[in-house]
């Protein structure tokens, strides 16, 4: 199992928003400074997080970001989905070079990978941002 850099960075950035939740929004540059994250990369991720309703923005010189949901309502699966981390990837859907050695479709291995994916999705959905920040 591999958690992508996109997901790792998004979790760190959202954790910073959660830990510093206040009446004033937090800028991307402040989040990046505190979490040692690349500014341009986080800007891209925040577009996706905003599109999926996990965060909201305030424009202007004192603008920045807030969480748009309660901590207990943001799951790791939500974050992964928002930053386009493909939870549905199955080895059988890999590049064509993998298919050269395929046993046929569907096979028992496909079903195994699919079952594992379902269990992982349920597990990632059970992990909430609230739990993540409680470990920091």
C-alpha positions as CSV (number, residue, x, y, z in Angstrom):
1,X,0.0,0.0,0.0
2,X,1.3,3.4,-1.0
3,X,-0.1,6.8,0.1
4,X,0.8,9.3,-2.5
5,X,2.7,12.6,-1.9
6,X,-0.5,14.4,-3.0
7,X,-2.4,12.8,-0.1
8,X,0.4,13.2,2.4
9,X,0.7,16.9,1.6
10,X,-3.0,17.5,1.6
11,X,-3.4,15.8,5.0
12,X,-0.6,17.9,6.4
13,X,-2.1,21.1,5.0
14,X,-5.6,20.3,6.3
15,X,-4.2,19.3,9.7
16,X,-2.6,22.8,9.9
17,X,-6.0,24.4,9.1
18,X,-7.6,22.2,11.8
19,X,-5.0,22.9,14.4
20,X,-5.1,26.6,13.8
21,X,-8.9,26.9,13.3
22,X,-9.9,30.4,14.3
23,X,-12.0,33.3,13.2
24,X,-9.3,34.4,10.7
25,X,-8.4,32.4,7.6
26,X,-5.0,30.9,7.1
27,X,-3.0,31.7,3.9
28,X,-1.3,29.0,1.9
29,X,2.1,30.6,2.5
30,X,1.6,30.3,6.3
31,X,0.4,26.7,6.0
32,X,3.4,25.9,3.8
33,X,5.9,27.7,6.1
34,X,4.6,25.8,9.2
35,X,4.4,22.4,7.6
36,X,7.5,22.8,5.3
37,X,5.4,22.2,2.1
38,X,5.9,23.5,-1.4
39,X,3.7,26.5,-2.0
40,X,2.9,25.9,-5.7
41,X,2.0,22.3,-5.1
42,X,-0.4,23.1,-2.2
43,X,-2.1,25.8,-4.4
44,X,-2.9,23.1,-6.9
45,X,-4.1,20.7,-4.2
46,X,-6.3,23.4,-2.5
47,X,-8.1,24.0,-5.8
48,X,-9.2,20.4,-5.7
49,X,-10.0,20.4,-2.0
50,X,-12.1,23.5,-2.5
51,X,-13.8,22.0,-5.5
52,X,-14.8,19.0,-3.4
53,X,-16.1,21.2,-0.5
54,X,-13.5,20.3,2.1
55,X,-12.2,23.8,2.4
56,X,-13.5,27.3,1.6
57,X,-11.6,30.5,0.8
58,X,-11.8,34.1,1.7
59,X,-10.4,36.6,-0.9
60,X,-8.4,39.7,-0.2
61,X,-5.3,40.9,1.6
62,X,-6.4,39.2,4.8
63,X,-7.8,36.2,2.9
64,X,-6.9,32.5,3.2
65,X,-8.6,29.2,3.9
66,X,-10.9,27.6,6.4
67,X,-12.1,24.0,6.7
68,X,-15.6,23.7,5.3
69,X,-16.7,20.7,7.3
70,X,-16.4,19.5,10.8
71,X,-13.2,17.5,11.6
72,X,-15.3,14.5,12.3
73,X,-16.9,14.7,8.8
74,X,-13.7,14.8,6.7
75,X,-12.3,11.3,6.1
76,X,-8.9,10.2,4.7
77,X,-10.9,8.8,1.8
78,X,-12.5,12.2,1.1
79,X,-9.0,13.8,1.0
80,X,-7.6,11.1,-1.3
81,X,-10.6,11.4,-3.6
82,X,-10.3,15.2,-3.7
83,X,-6.6,15.2,-4.7
84,X,-7.3,12.5,-7.3
85,X,-5.6,9.7,-5.6
86,X,-7.0,6.7,-7.4
87,X,-8.6,4.4,-4.9
88,X,-10.1,2.2,-7.6
89,X,-6.8,1.3,-9.2
90,X,-6.4,-2.4,-9.7
91,X,-3.3,-4.2,-10.9
92,X,-5.5,-5.6,-13.7
93,X,-6.1,-2.1,-15.1
94,X,-2.4,-1.4,-15.3
95,X,-0.4,-0.7,-18.5
96,X,-0.8,-3.0,-21.5
97,X,2.6,-4.7,-20.7
98,X,1.0,-6.2,-17.6
99,X,-1.9,-7.5,-19.7
100,X,0.7,-9.5,-21.8
101,X,1.0,-11.8,-18.7
102,X,-2.7,-11.8,-17.7
103,X,-4.3,-15.1,-16.9
104,X,-7.6,-13.9,-18.4
105,X,-10.3,-11.5,-17.2
106,X,-11.8,-11.8,-14.7
107,X,-9.8,-14.2,-12.6
108,X,-9.4,-15.0,-8.9
109,X,-6.6,-12.5,-8.6
110,X,-8.8,-9.7,-9.9
111,X,-11.5,-10.5,-7.3
112,X,-8.8,-10.6,-4.6
113,X,-7.4,-7.2,-5.5
114,X,-11.0,-5.8,-5.8
115,X,-11.9,-7.1,-2.3
116,X,-8.7,-5.6,-0.8
117,X,-9.5,-2.3,-2.5
118,X,-13.0,-2.4,-0.9
119,X,-11.6,-3.0,2.5
120,X,-9.0,-0.2,2.1
121,X,-11.7,2.2,1.0
122,X,-13.8,1.4,4.1
123,X,-10.8,1.8,6.3
124,X,-9.8,5.1,4.8
125,X,-13.4,6.3,5.1
126,X,-13.3,5.4,8.8
127,X,-10.2,7.6,9.5
128,X,-11.3,11.2,10.2
129,X,-9.3,14.3,10.2
130,X,-10.2,14.6,13.9
131,X,-8.4,11.4,14.6
132,X,-5.4,12.4,12.6
133,X,-4.8,15.7,14.4
134,X,-5.3,14.0,17.8
135,X,-2.1,12.1,17.1
136,X,0.0,15.2,16.4
